């Protein structure tokens, strides 16, 4: 189970890096980049990093709590994809 969650976290994190890359390219070309185009992916990445840290410290946290937090993170990332 932890490997599957870590793989999903990696895929979503790579997608967030892609969104940040697009925002950086737009900024470099002189376009105005709205705050949400870079702030939301950064928040998702930071939350993913915390979840990954929790995954490595699994004995301290119950797996149910971790899976619930992970599901909420995944729903938030999905909502971000729909909005952007």
N, C-alpha and C positions, 0 to 999 in steps of 0.2 A: 504493500500500500504506500509506504513512504516514497518508493521510487516512482510510482505512477504520479503521485502528487508533485514530486520534484520535477518530473518531465513536463507536466502541464504548466507548472510555474515557469519553467525555462521557456516554453513556447510563447506564453503570454508576455514574458519579459522581453523576448526578442521582438515581438510585435510592438511593444511600447518603445523600444529603441528605434524601430523603423519609423514610428510616428514622430519621435524626437528628431530623427534624421531629416524627415520631410520638413519639419518646422525650421530646422537649421538651414536647409537649402533655401527655403522661402525667405528667411531672414537675410541670408547672404545675397540673394538676388534683389534685395531692396524692398521687398514687400513688408507690410506691417503684419506681424504675427500676433494674433489674439492670445491673451494670457492662458486661456483654457487649452490651447494647442500644445503648450509645453508643460503647464502646471499639472494637469490631470495625469499625463504619462509619468511624470516624476513622482507623484503621490502613489500611483499604482506600483511603480518600481520600489519605492521605499517600503511600502506595505508588504510587497513580495519578499523583500530582503528580511524583514522582521519575521515573516512566516517561515522563511527558510532557516533562519536562526532558531526559531521555535522547533522546527522539524529535527534539527541536530540535537536539541536538548529535550527530546521526547519523553524521557522518564519523569521530568518535572511537570509536564502538562498531560492531561488526559487526552487520548486520541479523539474523543468526541468533541472536546473543546477546539482542538486543532482543526478537525474536519469542518466544524461549523464556521470557524474564522476563515478557513480556506474557501468554503463555498460562498461566503459573503464577499470575499475579495474577488472571486471569479465572477460573481454577478455584477459587481461594480465595474470590473474590466469589460465585461460584455456590454454593459450600459454605455460605457465610454465609446466603444466601437460603434454603437448605434448612433450616438450623438454626433461624433466626429465623422 
